[in-house]
Amino acid sequence: MPIAVANTVAIEGIDAVPVEVEAHFDRATESSFRLVGLPDTAVREARDRVRSGIRSATPFYPTGHAVVNLAPNTVRKVGPSFDLAIALALIAAAGHVPPGPLRRVAVYGELGLDGRVRPVRGAIVAAESARRLELAAFLCAPESAGEAALVGGLAVIPCATLADALAYLDGSRTIEPAAPASAALLNTARTSDLADVRGQPLARRALEIAAAGGHHMLMVGPPGVGKTMLARRLPGILPPLAAGEALEVTRLHSVVGLIDAGHGLVTSRPFRAPHHGASAAALIGGGPALRPGELSLATHGVLFLDELPEFRRDALEALRAPLEDGVLRIARARGSVTYPCTAAIIAATNPCPCGAPDLSGCSCTPERVAAYRRRISGPLLDRMDVGVRLARPAAEVLRGDRPEGSAVVADRVAAAVERQTARGVVRNARLDPSAIRHVARLDDAGEGVLRRAIEGMRLSPRGVDRSLRVARTIADLAGDERVTVDHIGEALSFRLGSVA
Ligand SMILES: [Zn+2]
């Protein structure tokens, strides 16, 4: 009997690796089913699902000796996404599916015991892999077809059951290719508006600057002053995702299974707020499954680190390198790959560990406060271009007029981003030192202010660069070509020497 082959895909971290499922079937011997090339625990489950799926959905359950191999065996295969390919290869090896058509498609789905095809994570990445192999079609569950169809250049065939896939392959039924699905919403950022945040004019200004220049930001203030409310509104004042950015965000969310069934392109900027108990791997990615971390999932969006000093020390240490280098190294089975680190980080902390609303209610010893503040290391603090302290607003402020809404602020941010783009820079926060000297040259009065700050605030050379980047952003928000004394003055006011 010939060997039948079905093409499918394994997801490794954020990559798709082509996998061939080879099936050989021999009627002459006793009935058995060997599955090789999968980790031990997965083999039994896959075999049970496939056997039951074929029996339920088709008249073709082969009797005899079947061997199925998932190649290459150097690729790590996890999850149930190989079921559909195993079933089809097996049926083809038994002679019930023409092997030619099967060879020209990629199949990607889990099988239910009743023969239903279930969606699996990473459909868009898997479909991209099929297109690179120049395969004609991609067969998957209807729920993930809209996501896979975003890829374009190959027909995505929604198959509700194993029987649908067989009918498509032997030509007994025409199945209309799926159209790209409507947008997926990742969060509630759209519905939360800056107009809901009363008071805190300084923090609102800091947020606008952070958004306009792509700067990381730290907020220090007691519980209940609106730190989380402000952070949640950052995605809503950033410019809309560009087409390429939206695809990148979609891929990252797809491989971890965060695209809801029936949805496609992610069009809103991500907002990730991991708990402070998160491990280093959870934050920056890795672990045995090479899962992208929170920092990756916040790509082109916002990573909110609330109660920063409460985060695990090793997790904060792990964040340092990507923040310093501006690139994110993601581990893969073979070597690692680097991506630009494009998440805006917004961190928040209480002034002291007891979380008292003001100093008079604080029950902390000076040693405890000092230890708490030391938890945010100097280098990490130094990455926060924009720092701001928040206090509880007065009652009349809370009763006052509704403040400016997100749409107005977003317009100013968009204009400032356009000015940066016109100069040929991605974002001011990522200007390298030589470029800063060029685009953020100060007038004489500005130089004087900066010189005094270097002495008075003990500003390091790195700190000078950071303040100049922020000053450039403030000038961009104002629509000014030159960075003036006012701009550098305001930038310096957003430097926090310490969390105190
Ligand atoms: Zn306290």
Boltz pocket constraint, residues with backbone or C-beta under 6 A from the ligand:
constraints:
  - pocket:
      binder: B
      contacts: [[A, 352], [A, 353], [A, 354], [A, 355], [A, 356], [A, 361], [A, 362], [A, 363], [A, 364]]
      max_distance: 6.0
